[in-house]
C-alpha cells in the first residue's frame, strides 16, 4: 500500500517545469480560441478587432509566463548581483510584435492568424503605445531593459504606471491641439497587478529626536501598488521584470472627516493621493518645481527601495546566514536615470540609519558604492534644483540628511583646498542665490561611485566643464556610455527586409570572428559568454542571425561596400519600404506620392528645440532654388515629411 503524500509533497507537484510549452500553429490557434471565449467572454459573432488583439496578446503571454517564473526561480537559486534601473520614464512602445520576435514565435503566430482568417498587421495596429516617456531618456531606459534581458543579467526596471502617458499632438486649422493619452482605456494584457506587494510611502510630517535617533512621525501615507510587465531577452528564455507603481489611497485616508459628517468628501479626497501616478509630465528637458512632481519622484524611490531591501533580505543566501548589510553593494546596483530619482540617495541613508540602525559612516559607504548616475543634459533649465522650503514641507527628514551629506562633503573639499571659498560655493549641494535650493545633480555625483554622460562629446562636457570641480577631485568617477538602441526592435521589427538581407549576406561570408579553437571570438561575445553564466538557458546563435546579439558581426559587411549586387539589394529593400509607406499614405490620408522620390523625413514631437519651424523654412528655401534655377535635367523629386512621433 502506497504511503499517502504529505501536504508538502503534494505541493511539489505545483511546478512550472511540469507544464509543456506550446510552440506549434495548432496549439496557438487553440490558445487564441480559448482566450477569446474564456478570458474575453466573446465569440466570433460579437468579437471586435480589439478583442482579437487581446486574445492574441494573452496567447503570446502564455508563452512568456513559464520562462518568466523559471527566470525568477533561477535568480533566487543563484543569488546573482541584481541591477535596479530607476527611471521616471520608460518609453516601451508596443509589446506584441517585440515579444513574438524575442521568443521566436513570429512565424508561427503569423501562420496561425492567417489560418484563422485574420490580418496580423491589423491586430498589431490595435495595440496602444505604452508612451510612458517623452523621448530619448525614456526610450533609452526601455532599450536597456531589453539589452540586459538579452545579456541574461538579473535586472529590474522601476518606474511609475502613469494612467496618462505622453499626450498626442494634433494640428487642427494650423494650431496644435493636445489630446490625452488614455492608454489604459481598454486594459493592458501585458501587466500583472501585485496587490500583495503593496507598500506604504510617507509624506509631510515632522522629525522627532529620540534617544534611539531621528524618527519621522505624523506622516501622510499613500500606498504604492506594483504592476509587473515581463521583459523577454532575445532567444535565450530569460524574462526579466519591469515593475511600475500606481498610487492608491489607504482605506482610512482623511476619514477623520467622517466624524464631522463629511464622509462623501473624505472619499472624494482620495484623488489627492491617487493623482501622484495620474499623468506623465510632458517635459524631459525643462525643470518645473511642482510639488506633484516631487511627490512622483519620491513615490517611486520610496516604494522601490523597500522592494529592493525586501528582496535582499529574503534572498536564498541572506536567509541562510545572519543578516548583514556589508554585502549590499556586492548584491545590489542601482542606476539613476538622470536626477529624477535622486531622492533615492537620502532615502537609502534614512533606511540604513533610522530603520536598520547602521552608523552614518557605514551607511554612507554602502550608499555610494550602490548608486551610479546617468546625466542626460547640460541645459541649465533642465537641471533640477528643488527649493529647500518645499523639501522641508514634504520630506523633512530627507532635507536633514541632505544637509548632513553636504556638511561632510564640504569639510572634505575644505581639507583638499584650504581657503578656497568660491570652490566650496560652486560644489555645495545647497545653492544660496535666488533662494535656497538643493542641486540634485550635485547630490547624485556625491552619492554615486560612477557618473556617465550619454555620448562622448556630452561626457567630455560634463567632465571638463559643467562638473569640472567634481572631476578634478575624482576623475575616475566620470565615464562615458554612448546611447545605443536594441537591434531587435529597431531592425528586426521595423525593417525585416533589411534584417533578412544582412543575415543572408553574413551567412554567405566566411566568419572573421571565430575558428575551431575560438581564438577569434569578438570581445562582445567573450563578454556575453561571461555574463550569461547567470542565464539558466543557453542557446547557440544561428549563423548569419547572430549579429542581432553581436553588432560587431556587421563588420563582415565591410567587404561588400563596393559590391554592386549587394548595393542593388539594399536599394530594393529601401524601395519596397517606400512603396509600402506610399500605399499606407494613400489608404490613410488619400495622398498619392511618388515612391521613387527622395524622402526627407523628420519624425519628432513638435517642440521649439526640435526645430520643425527651421525645417519648414529649409523646405521653402529648397523649393525656391528649384523654381528659380535653369535645370538642364529635371531635379530629383523630394517628398518632405514632418510628423510627430506621438500621433
C-alpha positions in Angstrom: 0.0 0.0 0.0 1.4 3.4 -1.1 2.3 5.9 1.6 0.0 8.9 1.4 1.7 12.1 0.2 2.3 14.8 2.8 0.9 18.3 2.1 4.4 19.5 1.3 5.0 16.6 -1.2 1.6 17.3 -2.8 2.6 21.0 -3.3 5.8 19.9 -5.0 3.6 18.8 -7.9 2.7 22.5 -8.4 5.7 23.1 -10.7 6.2 25.2 -13.7 8.6 22.6 -15.0 5.7 20.2 -15.5 4.0 22.5 -18.0 4.8 21.7 -21.6 5.5 24.7 -23.8 3.2 25.0 -26.8 5.0 26.1 -29.9 3.1 24.9 -32.9 0.5 26.6 -35.0 -2.4 24.3 -34.0 -1.7 24.9 -30.3 -1.5 28.7 -30.9 -4.9 28.6 -32.6 -6.3 26.6 -29.6 -4.9 29.2 -27.2 -6.3 32.0 -29.2 -9.8 30.4 -29.2 -9.5 29.7 -25.5 -8.7 33.3 -24.6 -11.3 34.8 -26.9 -14.0 32.7 -25.3 -13.0 32.2 -21.7 -10.8 35.3 -21.0 -12.7 37.9 -23.1 -16.1 36.1 -23.0 -16.7 36.8 -26.7 -17.5 34.7 -29.7 -16.9 35.4 -33.4 -20.3 37.0 -33.8 -19.6 39.8 -31.5 -15.8 40.0 -31.3 -14.1 43.2 -32.5 -10.6 43.6 -33.9 -9.6 44.8 -30.4 -10.9 41.5 -28.9 -8.9 39.6 -31.4 -5.8 41.6 -30.5 -6.3 40.9 -26.8 -6.8 37.2 -27.5 -3.5 37.1 -29.4 -1.7 39.1 -26.7 -2.9 36.7 -24.0 -1.9 33.7 -26.2 1.6 35.1 -26.6 1.8 36.0 -23.0 1.1 32.3 -22.1 4.5 31.5 -23.7 6.2 34.1 -21.6 4.9 33.1 -18.2 6.7 29.9 -17.8 10.0 31.5 -18.8 9.2 34.4 -16.5 8.7 32.2 -13.5 11.7 30.0 -14.2 13.9 33.1 -14.6 13.0 34.4 -11.2 13.5 30.9 -9.7 16.9 30.8 -11.2 17.8 34.2 -9.8 16.7 33.0 -6.4 18.8 29.8 -6.6 22.0 31.5 -7.9 21.6 34.8 -6.0 23.5 36.9 -8.5 24.1 40.7 -8.2 20.9 42.4 -9.2 20.7 45.6 -11.3 17.9 48.1 -10.5 17.3 50.7 -13.1 15.3 53.6 -11.6 13.6 55.9 -14.1 10.6 58.3 -14.1 10.1 57.3 -17.7 10.0 54.0 -19.7 9.0 54.6 -23.3 8.2 51.0 -24.0 6.1 51.4 -27.1 4.2 48.4 -28.3 4.8 45.0 -26.9 3.2 42.3 -29.0 5.5 42.1 -32.0 8.6 42.7 -30.0 7.7 39.8 -27.7 6.9 37.4 -30.6 10.3 38.2 -32.1 12.3 37.8 -28.9 10.7 34.4 -28.0 10.8 33.1 -31.6 7.0 33.0 -32.2 6.6 35.5 -35.0 6.3 33.0 -37.9 4.1 30.6 -36.0 1.8 33.4 -34.9 1.6 34.8 -38.4 0.6 31.4 -39.8 -2.0 30.8 -37.0 -3.6 34.2 -37.5 -3.6 33.7 -41.3 -5.3 30.3 -40.9 -8.0 32.0 -38.7 -8.8 34.4 -41.5 -7.4 37.5 -39.7 -4.7 40.0 -40.6 -1.7 40.2 -38.3 -0.8 43.8 -39.1 -4.4 44.9 -38.4 -4.2 43.2 -35.0 -0.8 44.7 -34.2 -2.2 48.2 -35.0 -4.9 47.7 -32.3 -2.3 47.8 -29.5 -2.0 51.1 -27.6 1.5 52.5 -27.2 2.8 52.4 -23.7 4.0 56.0 -24.1 5.3 56.4 -20.6 8.1 58.7 -21.6 8.9 61.9 -23.5 11.6 60.7 -25.8 15.3 59.8 -25.6 15.5 59.4 -21.8 12.5 57.1 -21.6 13.4 55.1 -24.7 17.0 54.6 -23.5 15.5 53.1 -20.3 13.4 50.7 -22.4 16.3 49.7 -24.6 18.5 49.0 -21.5 15.8 46.6 -20.2 15.7 44.7 -23.5 19.6 44.6 -23.6 20.0 43.4 -20.0 17.4 40.7 -20.5 19.2 39.6 -23.7 22.5 39.5 -21.8 21.0 37.4 -19.1 21.6 39.9 -16.4 19.4 39.9 -13.3 17.9 43.3 -13.9 14.7 45.1 -12.9 13.2 48.4 -14.2 11.3 50.5 -11.7 9.1 53.5 -12.6 5.5 54.8 -12.4 2.5 53.4 -14.1 1.1 56.7 -15.4 -2.6 56.5 -16.3 -2.0 59.1 -19.0 1.3 58.9 -20.9 2.8 61.5 -23.3 0.0 63.5 -24.9 -0.9 63.1 -28.5 -0.2 66.1 -30.7 -2.6 67.1 -33.5 -2.6 70.1 -35.8 -6.1 71.5 -36.4 -6.6 74.6 -38.5 -2.9 75.3 -38.1 -2.9 75.1 -34.4 -1.5 72.4 -32.1 -4.2 70.6 -30.1 -3.2 68.3 -27.2 -5.1 65.1 -26.7 -4.8 63.0 -23.5 -3.2 59.5 -23.9 -5.7 57.3 -22.2 -3.6 54.2 -23.0 -5.2 52.0 -20.3 -8.8 52.6 -21.5 -9.2 49.0 -22.8 -6.8 47.4 -20.3 -3.3 46.2 -20.6 -2.9 42.4 -21.3 0.9 42.5 -20.6 0.8 43.6 -17.0 0.1 41.7 -13.8 -1.0 43.6 -10.7 0.6 42.5 -7.4 -1.6 43.9 -4.6 0.1 41.5 -2.2 3.3 43.6 -2.5 1.6 47.0 -2.0 3.8 49.3 0.1 3.3 52.5 2.2 5.0 55.7 1.1 5.1 58.6 3.6 4.9 62.4 3.0 4.8 65.5 5.2 5.0 65.1 8.9 7.8 66.2 11.2 11.1 64.8 12.7 11.3 63.8 16.3 14.6 63.3 18.0 14.8 60.4 20.5 17.5 58.6 22.3 17.4 56.0 19.6 17.9 58.6 16.8 15.7 60.6 14.5 12.1 59.5 13.8 9.9 60.7 11.0 6.4 60.9 12.5 2.8 62.2 11.9 3.2 61.5 8.2 0.5 61.1 5.5 0.6 57.7 3.9 0.0 56.8 0.2 0.1 53.2 -0.9 2.2 52.1 -3.9 0.6 49.2 -5.9 3.0 47.4 -8.2 2.2 46.2 -11.7 4.7 43.8 -13.3 5.5 43.6 -17.0 7.7 40.8 -18.5 10.8 41.8 -20.4 11.9 38.9 -22.6 15.5 38.6 -23.7 16.2 37.7 -27.3 16.0 33.9 -27.9 17.5 33.0 -24.5 14.5 32.1 -22.4 15.3 34.9 -19.9 12.4 37.1 -18.9 13.1 39.9 -16.5 10.6 42.3 -14.8 9.6 45.9 -15.1 7.7 47.0 -12.0 5.6 50.2 -12.3 4.0 51.7 -9.2 0.5 53.1 -9.1 -0.7 55.3 -6.2 -3.6 54.2 -4.1 -5.1 55.9 -1.1 -5.3 53.9 2.1 -8.8 53.0 3.3 -8.7 55.4 6.2 -7.5 58.3 4.0 -9.0 61.5 5.6 -11.8 59.5 7.2 -11.3 61.7 10.2 -13.7 63.9 8.3 -16.4 61.2 8.7 -16.6 62.2 12.4 -17.9 65.6 11.3 -20.3 64.1 8.8 -18.4 64.7 5.6 -17.8 61.1 4.6 -18.5 61.8 0.9 -15.8 64.5 0.7 -13.4 62.2 2.5 -13.8 59.5 -0.1 -13.6 62.1 -2.9 -10.3 63.4 -1.4 -8.7 60.0 -2.1 -7.9 61.5 -5.5 -5.3 63.8 -3.8 -3.3 60.7 -3.1 -4.0 58.8 -6.3 -3.2 61.8 -8.5 0.5 61.0 -7.9 0.5 58.4 -10.7 -2.2 60.1 -12.8 -0.1 61.8 -15.5 3.4 62.0 -17.0 4.8 65.5 -17.0 5.3 66.3 -20.7 8.8 67.6 -20.5 12.2 65.9 -20.0 14.3 69.0 -20.9 12.8 71.6 -18.6 12.6 71.7 -14.8 9.3 72.8 -13.1 9.5 72.8 -9.3 5.9 71.5 -8.9 5.0 69.7 -5.6 3.2 66.9 -7.5 6.4 66.2 -9.5 8.5 66.0 -6.3 5.8 63.6 -4.9 6.2 61.5 -8.0 9.9 61.4 -7.7 9.9 60.4 -4.1 7.0 58.0 -4.5 8.8 55.7 -7.0 12.1 55.9 -5.0 10.5 55.0 -1.6 8.5 52.1 -2.9 11.4 50.8 -5.0 13.9 50.8 -2.1 11.5 49.0 0.2 11.2 46.4 -2.6 15.0 46.2 -3.2 15.7 45.7 0.5 12.9 43.1 0.9 14.5 41.1 -1.9 18.0 41.5 -0.5 16.8 40.3 3.0 14.8 37.3 1.6 17.4 36.1 -0.9 18.4 32.5 -0.5 21.9 33.2 0.9 20.7 36.1 3.1 18.2 33.8 4.8 20.8 31.2 5.5 23.2 33.4 7.4 22.8 36.2 10.0 21.6 39.4 8.2 24.4 41.8 7.3 24.3 44.8 5.0 28.1 44.6 4.4 27.4 42.7 1.1 24.7 45.1 -0.1 26.8 46.8 -2.8 28.0 43.4 -4.0 24.4 42.2 -4.4 22.6 45.5 -5.4 23.4 48.0 -8.1 21.1 51.0 -8.6 21.3 53.1 -11.7 19.7 56.6 -11.5 18.4 57.6 -14.9 19.0 61.4 -14.7 18.3 63.3 -11.5 14.6 62.5 -11.3 15.2 59.5 -8.9 17.9 61.4 -6.9 15.9 61.2 -3.7 16.9 57.6 -3.6 20.2 58.6 -2.1 18.9 60.3 1.1 16.1 57.7 1.3 18.6 54.8 1.4 20.5 56.7 4.0 17.3 57.2 6.0 16.6 53.4 5.9 20.1 52.4 6.8 20.5 55.0 9.7 17.0 55.4 11.1 15.5 51.9 10.5 18.4 49.5 10.2 20.4 51.4 12.8 23.7 51.5 10.9 26.2 54.1 11.9 26.5 57.1 9.5 29.9 56.3 8.1 29.0 52.7 7.3 25.7 53.7 5.7 27.3 56.4 3.6 30.0 54.0 2.3 27.4 51.4 1.3 25.2 54.0 -0.3 27.9 55.5 -2.5 29.1 52.0 -3.6 25.5 51.1 -4.6 24.4 54.1 -6.7 25.5 55.2 -10.2 24.2 58.2 -12.0 23.5 58.9 -15.7 23.4 62.6 -16.7 21.2 63.3 -19.8 21.6 67.0 -20.4 23.7 70.1 -19.7 20.9 72.6 -20.4 20.7 74.9 -17.3 16.9 75.0 -17.5 16.7 71.2 -17.3 18.9 70.7 -14.2 16.8 70.0 -11.1 17.1 72.4 -8.2 14.4 71.8 -5.6 13.5 74.7 -3.2 14.5 73.9 0.4 11.2 75.1 1.7 9.3 72.6 -0.4 11.6 69.7 0.7 11.2 70.8 4.3 7.4 70.7 4.0 7.2 67.4 2.0 10.2 65.4 3.2 11.6 67.0 6.3 13.8 64.0 7.4 15.4 63.8 3.9 16.3 67.5 4.0 18.2 66.9 7.3 20.1 64.0 5.7 20.9 66.1 2.6 22.3 68.9 4.9 24.4 66.3 6.7 25.7 64.8 3.5 26.6 68.4 2.3 28.5 69.2 5.5 30.7 66.2 5.3 31.2 66.9 1.5 32.2 70.5 2.2 34.5 69.5 5.0 36.3 67.1 2.6 36.7 69.9 0.0 38.0 72.3 2.6 40.6 69.8 3.6 41.8 69.4 0.0 41.5 73.1 -1.0 42.0 75.2 2.2 40.6 78.7 2.0 39.0 78.2 -1.5 35.6 79.6 -0.5 34.5 80.0 -4.2 35.1 76.3 -4.8 33.0 75.5 -1.7 30.2 77.6 -3.1 30.4 76.1 -6.5 30.4 72.5 -5.2 27.9 72.8 -2.4 24.7 70.7 -2.7 22.8 73.8 -1.4 22.7 76.9 -3.6 22.0 80.2 -1.9 21.4 82.6 -4.8 17.8 83.3 -5.5 16.5 81.3 -2.5 17.9 78.2 -1.0 17.8 75.2 -3.4 19.2 71.7 -3.5 21.2 70.9 -6.6 20.1 67.4 -7.4 22.9 66.8 -9.9 25.5 67.5 -7.2 23.6 65.2 -4.9 23.8 62.4 -7.5 27.5 62.9 -8.1 28.4 63.0 -4.4 26.2 60.0 -3.6 27.4 57.8 -6.5 30.5 55.8 -7.4 30.2 56.4 -11.1 28.8 59.2 -13.3 28.3 58.9 -17.1 27.2 61.0 -20.0 25.3 59.5 -22.9 27.8 60.4 -25.8 31.5 61.0 -26.0 31.1 64.8 -26.6 28.5 65.0 -23.8 30.6 63.1 -21.3 33.6 65.3 -22.0 31.4 68.5 -21.4 30.1 67.3 -18.1 33.6 66.2 -17.0 35.6 69.2 -18.3 33.1 72.0 -18.0 29.8 71.5 -16.1 31.1 69.4 -13.3 34.8 70.1 -13.7 35.3 70.8 -9.9 34.0 67.3 -9.2 36.1 65.6 -11.8 39.2 67.3 -10.5 38.6 65.7 -7.1 37.7 62.2 -8.6 38.5 61.9 -12.3 37.9 58.1 -12.4 34.3 58.5 -11.3 33.4 60.1 -14.6 32.8 57.8 -17.6 31.1 57.7 -21.0 28.3 55.3 -22.1 27.2 56.2 -25.6 23.5 55.7 -26.1 22.6 52.7 -28.1 19.4 51.0 -29.4 18.2 47.5 -29.4 18.6 46.0 -32.9 15.7 43.7 -32.1 13.0 46.4 -32.1 14.7 48.9 -34.4 15.9 46.5 -37.1 14.2 43.1 -36.9 10.8 44.6 -36.1 10.9 47.9 -38.0 12.8 46.7 -41.1 12.5 43.0 -41.6 13.6 43.2 -45.2 16.9 44.7 -44.4 17.4 42.4 -41.4 16.9 39.3 -43.6 19.3 40.7 -46.3 22.0 41.3 -43.7 21.6 37.8 -42.2 21.8 36.3 -45.7 25.0 38.2 -46.6 26.7 37.4 -43.3 25.7 33.7 -43.7 27.4 33.7 -47.1 30.6 35.2 -45.8 33.4 33.2 -44.2 33.4 34.1 -40.4 36.1 36.5 -39.5 35.3 36.2 -35.8 35.7 32.6 -34.9 37.7 29.4 -35.7 37.6 25.9 -34.3 39.7 26.9 -31.3 37.6 30.0 -30.6 40.6 32.3 -30.6 38.9 34.8 -32.9 35.9 35.4 -30.8 34.8 39.1 -30.7 35.2 41.0 -27.5 31.4 41.3 -27.3 30.9 37.5 -27.5 33.5 36.9 -24.8 31.7 39.4 -22.6 28.4 37.7 -23.5 29.6 34.3 -22.5 30.8 35.7 -19.2 27.6 37.5 -18.2 25.5 34.5 -19.4 26.8 32.4 -16.6 23.7 33.6 -14.8 21.4 32.6 -17.6 19.6 29.3 -16.8 19.3 28.5 -20.5 21.9 28.8 -23.2 21.4 28.6 -26.9 23.8 28.7 -29.9 23.3 31.7 -32.1 22.1 30.9 -35.6 24.8 31.6 -38.2 24.0 34.8 -40.0 21.5 36.0 -37.5 23.9 36.2 -34.5 24.5 39.9 -35.4 21.2 40.6 -33.6 23.1 39.9 -30.4 26.6 40.8 -31.6 26.6 44.0 -33.7 30.4 43.5 -34.2 29.3 40.9 -36.8 28.2 43.8 -39.1 31.9 44.4 -39.8 31.6 41.4 -42.1 29.7 43.7 -44.5 32.7 46.0 -45.0 33.9 43.8 -47.8 30.7 44.4 -49.7 30.8 48.2 -49.6 31.5 48.2 -53.4 29.6 45.1 -54.3 27.1 46.1 -57.0 24.7 43.2 -56.3 24.6 44.0 -52.6 24.0 47.7 -53.3 21.2 46.8 -55.6 19.7 44.5 -53.0 19.9 47.3 -50.4 18.2 49.7 -52.8 15.4 47.2 -53.5 14.7 46.9 -49.7 14.5 50.6 -49.4 12.3 50.9 -52.4 9.9 48.2 -51.2 9.7 50.0 -47.8 8.9 53.3 -49.6 6.3 51.7 -51.8 4.6 50.2 -48.7 4.7 53.6 -47.0 3.2 55.3 -50.1 0.3 52.7 -50.0 -0.3 53.5 -46.3 -0.5 57.2 -47.0 -2.9 56.7 -49.9 -5.1 54.4 -47.7 -5.0 56.6 -44.6 -4.9 60.1 -46.0 -5.9 59.8 -49.6 -2.5 61.2 -50.5 -0.7 60.0 -53.7 3.1 60.3 -53.7 5.8 59.1 -56.0 7.7 56.2 -54.1 10.7 56.8 -56.4 11.2 60.3 -54.9 13.7 61.1 -52.2 12.1 61.0 -48.8 13.2 63.8 -46.4 11.7 62.8 -43.1 11.7 64.5 -39.6 9.8 62.4 -37.0 9.8 64.3 -33.7 7.3 65.6 -31.3 6.5 69.2 -32.1 8.8 71.4 -29.8 10.8 74.6 -30.1 14.2 72.9 -29.8 13.3 70.1 -32.2 13.4 72.9 -34.9 10.4 71.9 -37.0 10.0 75.6 -37.9 13.6 75.8 -39.1 12.9 72.7 -41.2 9.9 74.3 -42.8 12.0 77.3 -43.8 14.6 74.9 -45.3 11.8 73.2 -47.4 10.7 76.6 -48.7 14.3 77.5 -49.5 14.8 74.3 -51.4 11.6 74.9 -53.4 12.6 78.5 -54.3 16.0 77.2 -55.5 14.3 74.7 -57.7 11.8 77.2 -59.0 14.4 79.8 -59.9 17.1 77.6 -61.3 17.6 76.7 -65.0 17.9 72.9 -65.0 19.3 71.0 -67.9 17.6 67.9 -66.5 14.6 67.6 -64.1 15.7 67.9 -60.4 15.3 64.9 -58.2 11.8 64.9 -56.7 11.8 65.3 -52.9 9.0 64.3 -50.6 9.2 66.1 -47.3 7.6 64.6 -44.2 7.2 66.4 -40.9 5.5 64.1 -38.4 5.0 63.9 -34.7 6.1 60.7 -33.0 3.1 60.7 -30.7 0.4 60.8 -33.4 
